Amino acid sequence: MLKSAIQTERELYAGSMDQSPASEVDNYSASEKECGLLYYLSEISLRNIMNRVLADFYGYGGAAWSADIASLVKRHAVYSEELESWRTHLPLQLQFPSPQGEPLGIPELL
């Protein structure tokens, strides 16, 4: 039974190898390929920023949040500027309007 299941898997795998992924990629136009690559690269860049944000804000536990609120607000402002810079430097094909409205006035609370 196990031998026949393995054989069946091999046949399915071999059948899927007949359809080369390169032939699927060839069906896309050059502009679609370029847009896909730009999207992929922008996602990597965004992921790097967000990893730093998560490590900075959440990497030190809950006590760090209440210890220094002023520093937390400043770091928020720095990361917000970095994200806005990322958004404005996107290629034309990927640009979108800023989701930020009027500032909340948080620095005035300090």
N, CA, C and O atoms as CSV, one atom per row, in Angstrom:
chain,resi,resn,atom,element,x,y,z
A,1,MET,N,N,0.825,-1.192,0.000
A,1,MET,CA,C,0.000,0.000,0.000
A,1,MET,C,C,0.875,1.263,0.000
A,1,MET,O,O,0.658,2.176,-0.797
A,2,LEU,N,N,1.862,1.302,0.902
A,2,LEU,CA,C,2.746,2.457,0.994
A,2,LEU,C,C,3.527,2.641,-0.301
A,2,LEU,O,O,3.730,3.761,-0.771
A,3,LYS,N,N,3.960,1.517,-0.866
A,3,LYS,CA,C,4.731,1.583,-2.104
A,3,LYS,C,C,3.888,2.182,-3.232
A,3,LYS,O,O,4.396,2.983,-4.016
A,4,SER,N,N,2.622,1.812,-3.325
A,4,SER,CA,C,1.777,2.345,-4.388
A,4,SER,C,C,1.474,3.828,-4.156
A,4,SER,O,O,1.347,4.581,-5.121
A,5,ALA,N,N,1.359,4.257,-2.911
A,5,ALA,CA,C,1.117,5.669,-2.611
A,5,ALA,C,C,2.326,6.509,-3.003
A,5,ALA,O,O,2.181,7.604,-3.548
A,6,ILE,N,N,3.512,5.993,-2.723
A,6,ILE,CA,C,4.737,6.700,-3.097
A,6,ILE,C,C,4.848,6.778,-4.607
A,6,ILE,O,O,5.215,7.817,-5.155
A,7,GLN,N,N,4.531,5.679,-5.282
A,7,GLN,CA,C,4.577,5.654,-6.743
A,7,GLN,C,C,3.600,6.669,-7.327
A,7,GLN,O,O,3.935,7.373,-8.280
A,8,THR,N,N,2.391,6.749,-6.762
A,8,THR,CA,C,1.389,7.700,-7.238
A,8,THR,C,C,1.879,9.129,-7.055
A,8,THR,O,O,1.713,9.965,-7.943
A,9,GLU,N,N,2.490,9.413,-5.886
A,9,GLU,CA,C,3.037,10.750,-5.641
A,9,GLU,C,C,4.117,11.093,-6.654
A,9,GLU,O,O,4.173,12.215,-7.158
A,10,ARG,N,N,4.969,10.130,-6.948
A,10,ARG,CA,C,6.033,10.367,-7.934
A,10,ARG,C,C,5.449,10.692,-9.293
A,10,ARG,O,O,5.928,11.591,-9.983
A,11,GLU,N,N,4.403,9.954,-9.681
A,11,GLU,CA,C,3.775,10.204,-10.975
A,11,GLU,C,C,3.141,11.590,-11.021
A,11,GLU,O,O,3.244,12.293,-12.026
A,12,LEU,N,N,2.484,11.978,-9.930
A,12,LEU,CA,C,1.881,13.315,-9.878
A,12,LEU,C,C,2.954,14.389,-9.948
A,12,LEU,O,O,2.807,15.382,-10.660
A,13,TYR,N,N,4.021,14.184,-9.212
A,13,TYR,CA,C,5.114,15.152,-9.201
A,13,TYR,C,C,5.761,15.241,-10.577
A,13,TYR,O,O,6.045,16.336,-11.063
A,14,ALA,N,N,5.990,14.108,-11.197
A,14,ALA,CA,C,6.604,14.091,-12.526
A,14,ALA,C,C,5.687,14.764,-13.538
A,14,ALA,O,O,6.162,15.457,-14.437
A,15,GLY,N,N,4.373,14.568,-13.401
A,15,GLY,CA,C,3.423,15.208,-14.306
A,15,GLY,C,C,3.425,16.712,-14.152
A,15,GLY,O,O,3.282,17.442,-15.133
A,16,SER,N,N,3.586,17.182,-12.922
A,16,SER,CA,C,3.606,18.628,-12.711
A,16,SER,C,C,4.900,19.241,-13.219
A,16,SER,O,O,4.937,20.435,-13.514
A,17,MET,N,N,5.945,18.464,-13.326
A,17,MET,CA,C,7.224,18.969,-13.811
A,17,MET,C,C,7.193,19.198,-15.318
A,17,MET,O,O,8.030,19.924,-15.854
A,18,ASP,N,N,6.222,18.574,-16.008
A,18,ASP,CA,C,6.117,18.773,-17.447
A,18,ASP,C,C,5.731,20.217,-17.782
A,18,ASP,O,O,6.100,20.742,-18.832
A,19,GLN,N,N,4.984,20.848,-16.873
A,19,GLN,CA,C,4.584,22.233,-17.078
A,19,GLN,C,C,5.608,23.127,-16.381
A,19,GLN,O,O,5.559,23.312,-15.165
A,20,SER,N,N,6.491,23.652,-17.127
A,20,SER,CA,C,7.568,24.464,-16.576
A,20,SER,C,C,7.055,25.800,-16.087
A,20,SER,O,O,6.265,26.443,-16.778
A,21,PRO,N,N,7.490,26.247,-14.888
A,21,PRO,CA,C,7.087,27.565,-14.399
A,21,PRO,C,C,7.543,28.683,-15.336
A,21,PRO,O,O,6.903,29.733,-15.394
A,22,ALA,N,N,8.625,28.476,-16.060
A,22,ALA,CA,C,9.120,29.498,-16.975
A,22,ALA,C,C,8.093,29.782,-18.058
A,22,ALA,O,O,7.943,30.929,-18.479
A,23,SER,N,N,7.380,28.755,-18.516
A,23,SER,CA,C,6.380,28.984,-19.555
A,23,SER,C,C,5.226,29.817,-19.018
A,23,SER,O,O,4.639,30.594,-19.771
A,24,GLU,N,N,4.881,29.681,-17.731
A,24,GLU,CA,C,3.839,30.503,-17.134
A,24,GLU,C,C,4.302,31.949,-17.035
A,24,GLU,O,O,3.516,32.865,-17.279
A,25,VAL,N,N,5.545,32.166,-16.688
A,25,VAL,CA,C,6.096,33.515,-16.568
A,25,VAL,C,C,6.134,34.188,-17.923
A,25,VAL,O,O,5.927,35.399,-18.011
A,26,ASP,N,N,6.392,33.442,-18.975
A,26,ASP,CA,C,6.472,34.008,-20.324
A,26,ASP,C,C,5.133,34.570,-20.794
A,26,ASP,O,O,5.097,35.355,-21.742
A,27,ASN,N,N,4.037,34.183,-20.152
A,27,ASN,CA,C,2.729,34.682,-20.542
A,27,ASN,C,C,2.494,36.124,-20.093
A,27,ASN,O,O,1.551,36.762,-20.560
A,28,TYR,N,N,3.326,36.645,-19.204
A,28,TYR,CA,C,3.173,38.010,-18.702
A,28,TYR,C,C,3.968,38.981,-19.560
A,28,TYR,O,O,5.019,38.636,-20.100
A,29,SER,N,N,3.456,40.192,-19.677
A,29,SER,CA,C,4.173,41.218,-20.444
A,29,SER,C,C,5.343,41.736,-19.619
A,29,SER,O,O,5.421,41.496,-18.414
A,30,ALA,N,N,6.242,42.441,-20.275
A,30,ALA,CA,C,7.412,42.989,-19.592
A,30,ALA,C,C,6.995,43.969,-18.501
A,30,ALA,O,O,7.607,44.002,-17.433
A,31,SER,N,N,5.963,44.763,-18.755
A,31,SER,CA,C,5.522,45.740,-17.746
A,31,SER,C,C,4.906,45.037,-16.533
A,31,SER,O,O,5.068,45.502,-15.405
A,32,GLU,N,N,4.196,43.916,-16.754
A,32,GLU,CA,C,3.648,43.154,-15.637
A,32,GLU,C,C,4.754,42.523,-14.806
A,32,GLU,O,O,4.673,42.486,-13.578
A,33,LYS,N,N,5.791,42.027,-15.478
A,33,LYS,CA,C,6.928,41.445,-14.764
A,33,LYS,C,C,7.640,42.516,-13.942
A,33,LYS,O,O,8.009,42.289,-12.790
A,34,GLU,N,N,7.829,43.698,-14.560
A,34,GLU,CA,C,8.505,44.795,-13.860
A,34,GLU,C,C,7.688,45.244,-12.655
A,34,GLU,O,O,8.246,45.479,-11.583
A,35,CYS,N,N,6.389,45.364,-12.818
A,35,CYS,CA,C,5.523,45.777,-11.722
A,35,CYS,C,C,5.563,44.754,-10.587
A,35,CYS,O,O,5.579,45.121,-9.412
A,36,GLY,N,N,5.579,43.485,-10.943
A,36,GLY,CA,C,5.669,42.430,-9.939
A,36,GLY,C,C,6.976,42.497,-9.164
A,36,GLY,O,O,6.988,42.330,-7.945
A,37,LEU,N,N,8.061,42.739,-9.861
A,37,LEU,CA,C,9.365,42.854,-9.202
A,37,LEU,C,C,9.399,44.075,-8.299
A,37,LEU,O,O,9.904,43.998,-7.178
A,38,LEU,N,N,8.871,45.202,-8.767
A,38,LEU,CA,C,8.839,46.411,-7.951
A,38,LEU,C,C,7.986,46.213,-6.705
A,38,LEU,O,O,8.340,46.675,-5.620
A,39,TYR,N,N,6.868,45.528,-6.865
A,39,TYR,CA,C,6.001,45.230,-5.728
A,39,TYR,C,C,6.747,44.367,-4.717
A,39,TYR,O,O,6.702,44.633,-3.516
A,40,TYR,N,N,7.419,43.353,-5.192
A,40,TYR,CA,C,8.186,42.448,-4.329
A,40,TYR,C,C,9.256,43.211,-3.562
A,40,TYR,O,O,9.404,43.019,-2.355
A,41,LEU,N,N,10.003,44.072,-4.242
A,41,LEU,CA,C,11.063,44.834,-3.588
A,41,LEU,C,C,10.497,45.828,-2.577
A,41,LEU,O,O,11.080,46.032,-1.513
A,42,SER,N,N,9.367,46.444,-2.905
A,42,SER,CA,C,8.768,47.382,-1.948
A,42,SER,C,C,8.254,46.653,-0.716
A,42,SER,O,O,8.317,47.191,0.389
A,43,GLU,N,N,7.750,45.445,-0.886
A,43,GLU,CA,C,7.305,44.645,0.255
A,43,GLU,C,C,8.477,44.287,1.173
A,43,GLU,O,O,8.334,44.297,2.396
A,44,ILE,N,N,9.620,43.975,0.592
A,44,ILE,CA,C,10.809,43.669,1.401
A,44,ILE,C,C,11.220,44.901,2.206
A,44,ILE,O,O,11.522,44.799,3.395
A,45,SER,N,N,11.231,46.047,1.563
A,45,SER,CA,C,11.599,47.290,2.238
A,45,SER,C,C,10.623,47.597,3.380
A,45,SER,O,O,11.044,47.948,4.482
A,46,LEU,N,N,9.335,47.466,3.113
A,46,LEU,CA,C,8.330,47.705,4.141
A,46,LEU,C,C,8.471,46.718,5.290
A,46,LEU,O,O,8.340,47.094,6.455
A,47,ARG,N,N,8.736,45.471,4.968
A,47,ARG,CA,C,8.899,44.453,6.018
A,47,ARG,C,C,10.086,44.786,6.918
A,47,ARG,O,O,10.014,44.581,8.130
A,48,ASN,N,N,11.178,45.296,6.345
A,48,ASN,CA,C,12.337,45.692,7.145
A,48,ASN,C,C,11.981,46.816,8.113
A,48,ASN,O,O,12.369,46.783,9.281
A,49,ILE,N,N,11.247,47.804,7.625
A,49,ILE,CA,C,10.827,48.904,8.504
A,49,ILE,C,C,9.935,48.367,9.614
A,49,ILE,O,O,10.140,48.683,10.786
A,50,MET,N,N,8.958,47.567,9.254
A,50,MET,CA,C,8.014,47.069,10.249
A,50,MET,C,C,8.685,46.144,11.259
A,50,MET,O,O,8.288,46.126,12.424
A,51,ASN,N,N,9.679,45.384,10.850
A,51,ASN,CA,C,10.416,44.556,11.806
A,51,ASN,C,C,11.116,45.419,12.851
A,51,ASN,O,O,11.140,45.079,14.034
A,52,ARG,N,N,11.692,46.554,12.399
A,52,ARG,CA,C,12.345,47.463,13.345
A,52,ARG,C,C,11.320,48.088,14.292
A,52,ARG,O,O,11.580,48.227,15.487
A,53,VAL,N,N,10.153,48.464,13.756
A,53,VAL,CA,C,9.098,49.042,14.589
A,53,VAL,C,C,8.661,48.035,15.650
A,53,VAL,O,O,8.568,48.370,16.832
A,54,LEU,N,N,8.396,46.820,15.230
A,54,LEU,CA,C,7.940,45.798,16.176
A,54,LEU,C,C,8.987,45.506,17.247
A,54,LEU,O,O,8.658,45.380,18.426
A,55,ALA,N,N,10.242,45.399,16.833
A,55,ALA,CA,C,11.305,45.132,17.810
A,55,ALA,C,C,11.457,46.301,18.774
A,55,ALA,O,O,11.660,46.100,19.971
A,56,ASP,N,N,11.359,47.515,18.257
A,56,ASP,CA,C,11.551,48.701,19.095
A,56,ASP,C,C,10.396,48.894,20.068
A,56,ASP,O,O,10.622,49.151,21.250
A,57,PHE,N,N,9.170,48.776,19.590
A,57,PHE,CA,C,8.022,49.034,20.449
A,57,PHE,C,C,7.634,47.843,21.325
A,57,PHE,O,O,7.197,48.033,22.461
A,58,TYR,N,N,7.784,46.641,20.824
A,58,TYR,CA,C,7.283,45.479,21.548
A,58,TYR,C,C,8.382,44.555,22.071
A,58,TYR,O,O,8.086,43.592,22.778
A,59,GLY,N,N,9.618,44.825,21.743
A,59,GLY,CA,C,10.699,43.923,22.122
A,59,GLY,C,C,11.130,43.996,23.569
A,59,GLY,O,O,11.880,43.137,24.032
A,60,TYR,N,N,10.667,45.013,24.302
A,60,TYR,CA,C,11.139,45.191,25.682
A,60,TYR,C,C,10.060,44.920,26.722
A,60,TYR,O,O,10.272,45.171,27.908
A,61,GLY,N,N,8.936,44.425,26.305
A,61,GLY,CA,C,7.870,44.100,27.244
A,61,GLY,C,C,6.986,45.298,27.569
A,61,GLY,O,O,7.242,46.416,27.119
A,62,GLY,N,N,5.944,45.048,28.357
A,62,GLY,CA,C,4.971,46.081,28.683
A,62,GLY,C,C,5.502,47.185,29.573
A,62,GLY,O,O,5.001,48.308,29.524
A,63,ALA,N,N,6.505,46.892,30.386
A,63,ALA,CA,C,7.040,47.903,31.304
A,63,ALA,C,C,7.684,49.057,30.547
A,63,ALA,O,O,7.653,50.194,31.016
A,64,ALA,N,N,8.258,48.784,29.397
A,64,ALA,CA,C,8.921,49.823,28.606
A,64,ALA,C,C,7.927,50.850,28.086
A,64,ALA,O,O,8.279,52.011,27.879
A,65,TRP,N,N,6.690,50.427,27.877
A,65,TRP,CA,C,5.676,51.343,27.359
A,65,TRP,C,C,5.389,52.465,28.345
A,65,TRP,O,O,5.303,53.630,27.957
A,66,SER,N,N,5.244,52.124,29.596
A,66,SER,CA,C,4.860,53.136,30.584
A,66,SER,C,C,6.053,53.866,31.184
A,66,SER,O,O,5.876,54.873,31.869
A,67,ALA,N,N,7.254,53.382,30.940
A,67,ALA,CA,C,8.445,53.973,31.550
A,67,ALA,C,C,8.775,55.337,30.962
A,67,ALA,O,O,9.144,56.244,31.708
A,68,ASP,N,N,8.657,55.513,29.663
A,68,ASP,CA,C,9.073,56.756,29.033
A,68,ASP,C,C,8.156,57.078,27.856
A,68,ASP,O,O,8.472,56.782,26.704
A,69,ILE,N,N,7.023,57.687,28.167
A,69,ILE,CA,C,6.025,57.994,27.144
A,69,ILE,C,C,6.569,59.002,26.123
A,69,ILE,O,O,6.286,58.889,24.931
A,70,ALA,N,N,7.345,59.982,26.586
A,70,ALA,CA,C,7.883,60.998,25.676
A,70,ALA,C,C,8.758,60.363,24.610
A,70,ALA,O,O,8.688,60.736,23.439
A,71,SER,N,N,9.582,59.405,25.011
A,71,SER,CA,C,10.444,58.704,24.056
A,71,SER,C,C,9.606,57.883,23.074
A,71,SER,O,O,9.927,57.794,21.889
A,72,LEU,N,N,8.549,57.297,23.580
A,72,LEU,CA,C,7.658,56.498,22.741
A,72,LEU,C,C,7.018,57.364,21.652
A,72,LEU,O,O,6.925,56.946,20.498
A,73,VAL,N,N,6.582,58.558,22.017
A,73,VAL,CA,C,5.963,59.468,21.057
A,73,VAL,C,C,6.989,59.917,20.025
A,73,VAL,O,O,6.671,60.012,18.840
A,74,LYS,N,N,8.214,60.194,20.459
A,74,LYS,CA,C,9.270,60.610,19.519
A,74,LYS,C,C,9.594,59.494,18.532
A,74,LYS,O,O,9.752,59.741,17.336
A,75,ARG,N,N,9.694,58.261,19.041
A,75,ARG,CA,C,9.981,57.134,18.143
A,75,ARG,C,C,8.839,56.928,17.158
A,75,ARG,O,O,9.066,56.594,15.995
A,76,HIS,N,N,7.611,57.129,17.627
A,76,HIS,CA,C,6.457,57.025,16.739
A,76,HIS,C,C,6.591,58.027,15.594
A,76,HIS,O,O,6.353,57.692,14.433
A,77,ALA,N,N,6.971,59.248,15.928
A,77,ALA,CA,C,7.115,60.293,14.902
A,77,ALA,C,C,8.206,59.930,13.901
A,77,ALA,O,O,8.045,60.139,12.699
A,78,VAL,N,N,9.316,59.388,14.396
A,78,VAL,CA,C,10.423,58.998,13.508
A,78,VAL,C,C,9.971,57.879,12.561
A,78,VAL,O,O,10.229,57.942,11.358
A,79,TYR,N,N,9.306,56.870,13.095
A,79,TYR,CA,C,8.852,55.766,12.244
A,79,TYR,C,C,7.765,56.217,11.277
A,79,TYR,O,O,7.709,55.735,10.145
A,80,SER,N,N,6.908,57.126,11.702
A,80,SER,CA,C,5.878,57.648,10.801
A,80,SER,C,C,6.521,58.368,9.619
A,80,SER,O,O,6.084,58.215,8.478
A,81,GLU,N,N,7.551,59.146,9.896
A,81,GLU,CA,C,8.266,59.836,8.814
A,81,GLU,C,C,8.948,58.836,7.889
A,81,GLU,O,O,8.950,59.012,6.671
A,82,GLU,N,N,9.523,57.791,8.467
A,82,GLU,CA,C,10.190,56.783,7.639
A,82,GLU,C,C,9.186,56.061,6.744
A,82,GLU,O,O,9.469,55.804,5.574
A,83,LEU,N,N,8.028,55.737,7.282
A,83,LEU,CA,C,6.998,55.077,6.477
A,83,LEU,C,C,6.465,56.010,5.391
A,83,LEU,O,O,6.203,55.572,4.270
A,84,GLU,N,N,6.308,57.269,5.711
A,84,GLU,CA,C,5.848,58.227,4.707
A,84,GLU,C,C,6.901,58.383,3.608
A,84,GLU,O,O,6.561,58.495,2.430
A,85,SER,N,N,8.157,58.388,3.989
A,85,SER,CA,C,9.244,58.463,3.002
A,85,SER,C,C,9.224,57.228,2.108
A,85,SER,O,O,9.404,57.336,0.895
A,86,TRP,N,N,9.009,56.068,2.695
A,86,TRP,CA,C,8.910,54.821,1.914
A,86,TRP,C,C,7.770,54.953,0.900
A,86,TRP,O,O,7.930,54.614,-0.273
A,87,ARG,N,N,6.617,55.449,1.366
A,87,ARG,CA,C,5.442,55.570,0.495
A,87,ARG,C,C,5.696,56.542,-0.654
A,87,ARG,O,O,5.321,56.266,-1.793
A,88,THR,N,N,6.328,57.670,-0.363
A,88,THR,CA,C,6.541,58.667,-1.415
A,88,THR,C,C,7.621,58.249,-2.413
A,88,THR,O,O,7.664,58.773,-3.526
A,89,HIS,N,N,8.485,57.320,-2.033
A,89,HIS,CA,C,9.540,56.857,-2.942
A,89,HIS,C,C,9.156,55.600,-3.723
A,89,HIS,O,O,9.979,55.032,-4.440
A,90,LEU,N,N,7.920,55.176,-3.581
A,90,LEU,CA,C,7.468,54.017,-4.355
A,90,LEU,C,C,7.463,54.370,-5.837
A,90,LEU,O,O,7.234,55.526,-6.194
A,91,PRO,N,N,7.713,53.390,-6.707
A,91,PRO,CA,C,7.598,53.633,-8.149
A,91,PRO,C,C,6.170,54.069,-8.493
A,91,PRO,O,O,5.229,53.762,-7.762
A,92,LEU,N,N,6.020,54.777,-9.594
A,92,LEU,CA,C,4.714,55.302,-9.987
A,92,LEU,C,C,3.629,54.225,-10.045
A,92,LEU,O,O,2.477,54.473,-9.686
A,93,GLN,N,N,4.005,53.035,-10.495
A,93,GLN,CA,C,3.021,51.957,-10.637
A,93,GLN,C,C,2.431,51.538,-9.287
A,93,GLN,O,O,1.337,50.976,-9.238
A,94,LEU,N,N,3.151,51.808,-8.194
A,94,LEU,CA,C,2.731,51.328,-6.880
A,94,LEU,C,C,2.284,52.440,-5.935
A,94,LEU,O,O,1.879,52.157,-4.807
A,95,GLN,N,N,2.347,53.672,-6.363
A,95,GLN,CA,C,2.013,54.772,-5.462
A,95,GLN,C,C,0.527,54.796,-5.131
A,95,GLN,O,O,-0.321,54.405,-5.933
A,96,PHE,N,N,0.245,55.265,-3.929
A,96,PHE,CA,C,-1.128,55.397,-3.452
A,96,PHE,C,C,-1.206,56.649,-2.582
A,96,PHE,O,O,-0.181,57.114,-2.084
A,97,PRO,N,N,-2.412,57.205,-2.389
A,97,PRO,CA,C,-2.529,58.424,-1.580
A,97,PRO,C,C,-2.192,58.148,-0.119
A,97,PRO,O,O,-2.354,57.031,0.372
A,98,SER,N,N,-1.729,59.172,0.553
A,98,SER,CA,C,-1.370,59.043,1.967
A,98,SER,C,C,-2.615,58.754,2.791
A,98,SER,O,O,-3.616,59.457,2.659
A,99,PRO,N,N,-2.571,57.736,3.635
A,99,PRO,CA,C,-3.723,57.432,4.485
A,99,PRO,C,C,-3.805,58.357,5.698
A,99,PRO,O,O,-4.795,58.344,6.429
A,100,GLN,N,N,-2.766,59.156,5.907
A,100,GLN,CA,C,-2.734,60.019,7.083
A,100,GLN,C,C,-3.545,61.283,6.828
A,100,GLN,O,O,-3.428,61.927,5.786
A,101,GLY,N,N,-4.363,61.610,7.808
A,101,GLY,CA,C,-5.125,62.853,7.741
A,101,GLY,C,C,-4.402,63.910,8.559
A,101,GLY,O,O,-3.173,63.992,8.556
A,102,GLU,N,N,-5.169,64.696,9.240
A,102,GLU,CA,C,-4.606,65.723,10.097
A,102,GLU,C,C,-3.899,65.061,11.282
A,102,GLU,O,O,-4.355,64.030,11.778
A,103,PRO,N,N,-2.790,65.647,11.737
A,103,PRO,CA,C,-2.095,65.089,12.906
A,103,PRO,C,C,-3.017,65.106,14.123
A,103,PRO,O,O,-3.910,65.945,14.242
A,104,LEU,N,N,-2.773,64.154,15.019
A,104,LEU,CA,C,-3.614,64.021,16.208
A,104,LEU,C,C,-3.248,65.016,17.302
A,104,LEU,O,O,-4.010,65.180,18.256
A,105,GLY,N,N,-2.123,65.672,17.192
A,105,GLY,CA,C,-1.720,66.620,18.211
A,105,GLY,C,C,-1.117,65.958,19.430
A,105,GLY,O,O,-1.087,66.565,20.501
A,106,ILE,N,N,-0.638,64.736,19.303
A,106,ILE,CA,C,-0.073,64.010,20.450
A,106,ILE,C,C,1.130,64.743,21.047
A,106,ILE,O,O,1.236,64.802,22.272
A,107,PRO,N,N,2.050,65.308,20.239
A,107,PRO,CA,C,3.182,65.985,20.868
A,107,PRO,C,C,2.777,67.136,21.787
A,107,PRO,O,O,3.532,67.491,22.693
A,108,GLU,N,N,1.597,67.725,21.570
A,108,GLU,CA,C,1.142,68.794,22.432
A,108,GLU,C,C,0.800,68.299,23.814
A,108,GLU,O,O,0.736,69.089,24.756
A,109,LEU,N,N,0.578,67.003,23.955
A,109,LEU,CA,C,0.249,66.444,25.262
A,109,LEU,C,C,1.467,66.375,26.179
A,109,LEU,O,O,1.323,66.247,27.395
A,110,LEU,N,N,2.647,66.457,25.608
A,110,LEU,CA,C,3.866,66.302,26.407
A,110,LEU,C,C,4.218,67.548,27.129
A,110,LEU,O,O,5.218,67.584,27.847
